[in-house]
Amino acid sequence: MEGVLAIICIFVVLPGLVFHYVTKWKTAPTLTEGDEAMLEELYKLARRLDERMDTVERLVSADHEEFSKPRLIADQEADNVKLAELERMIKERNA
C-alpha cells in the first residue's frame, strides 16, 4: 500500500505541483508597454535634470569660488558606466 501511495505521489502529485507553480509564474504581472514607456520617459527626464544640475553647479562655481558641490553624486564614472548600460539596453529594445 505504501508503494502505491509513493508512486501516486511521484507521478501525480509532484507534477501537479510543478505545473501549478509554472502556471502561476507565467501569469505573474509584468510591465506593460505603457509602464515601459513611462520608465523610459522618466529615465530621460532624470538624465536631462542631472545634466542641468551639472550646468548650474559649473556656473555657480565659476562665479563663486567658495561654492562646493552639495550633491552626493556629481558626475562619477561608476554611475556613468551603469547609465551607459541602461541607455544601450533602451536602444536595443527600441531598435
C-alpha positions in Angstrom: 0.0 0.0 0.0 2.8 2.4 0.8 4.5 1.7 -2.5 1.3 2.6 -4.4 1.0 5.8 -2.4 4.6 6.7 -3.2 4.1 6.1 -6.9 0.9 8.2 -6.9 2.8 11.0 -5.1 5.7 10.8 -7.6 3.7 10.6 -10.8 0.5 12.6 -9.9 1.0 15.0 -7.0 4.6 16.2 -7.8 3.9 17.0 -11.5 0.6 18.7 -10.4 2.6 20.9 -8.0 5.2 21.7 -10.7 2.5 22.6 -13.3 0.6 24.7 -10.8 3.6 26.9 -9.9 4.7 27.1 -13.5 1.3 28.4 -14.4 1.4 30.9 -11.5 4.8 32.1 -12.6 3.7 32.6 -16.2 0.6 34.6 -15.2 2.5 36.8 -12.8 2.1 40.5 -13.5 4.7 42.0 -15.8 5.5 45.5 -17.0 3.1 46.6 -19.7 4.1 48.6 -22.8 2.8 51.8 -21.1 4.8 51.1 -18.0 8.0 50.6 -20.0 7.3 53.8 -22.0 6.8 55.7 -18.7 10.0 54.3 -17.2 11.9 55.3 -20.3 10.5 58.8 -20.2 11.3 59.1 -16.5 14.9 57.9 -17.2 15.3 60.5 -20.0 13.9 63.2 -17.7 16.3 62.3 -14.9 19.2 62.4 -17.3 18.2 65.9 -18.5 17.8 67.1 -14.9 21.2 65.7 -14.0 22.8 67.5 -16.9 21.1 70.7 -15.9 22.3 70.4 -12.3 25.8 69.9 -13.6 25.5 73.0 -15.7 24.1 75.1 -12.8 26.9 73.8 -10.5 29.5 74.7 -13.1 28.1 78.2 -13.5 27.8 78.8 -9.7 31.3 77.5 -9.0 32.7 79.8 -11.8 31.0 82.8 -10.1 31.6 81.9 -6.5 34.9 80.1 -5.6 33.6 79.2 -2.1 30.9 77.0 -3.7 31.3 73.3 -3.2 29.1 70.7 -4.9 26.5 69.8 -2.4 25.1 66.8 -4.3 26.1 63.4 -3.1 26.8 62.0 -6.6 28.1 64.5 -9.1 29.5 63.0 -12.3 31.2 59.8 -11.2 32.5 57.2 -13.7 30.9 54.3 -11.8 27.5 55.9 -12.3 28.2 56.7 -15.9 29.0 53.1 -16.7 25.7 51.9 -15.3 23.8 54.7 -17.1 25.6 53.8 -20.4 24.4 50.2 -20.0 20.9 51.3 -19.4 21.0 53.5 -22.5 22.4 50.6 -24.5 19.5 48.4 -23.4 16.9 51.0 -24.2 18.4 51.4 -27.7 18.4 47.7 -28.3 14.8 47.4 -27.2 13.7 50.3 -29.5 15.6 49.0 -32.5 
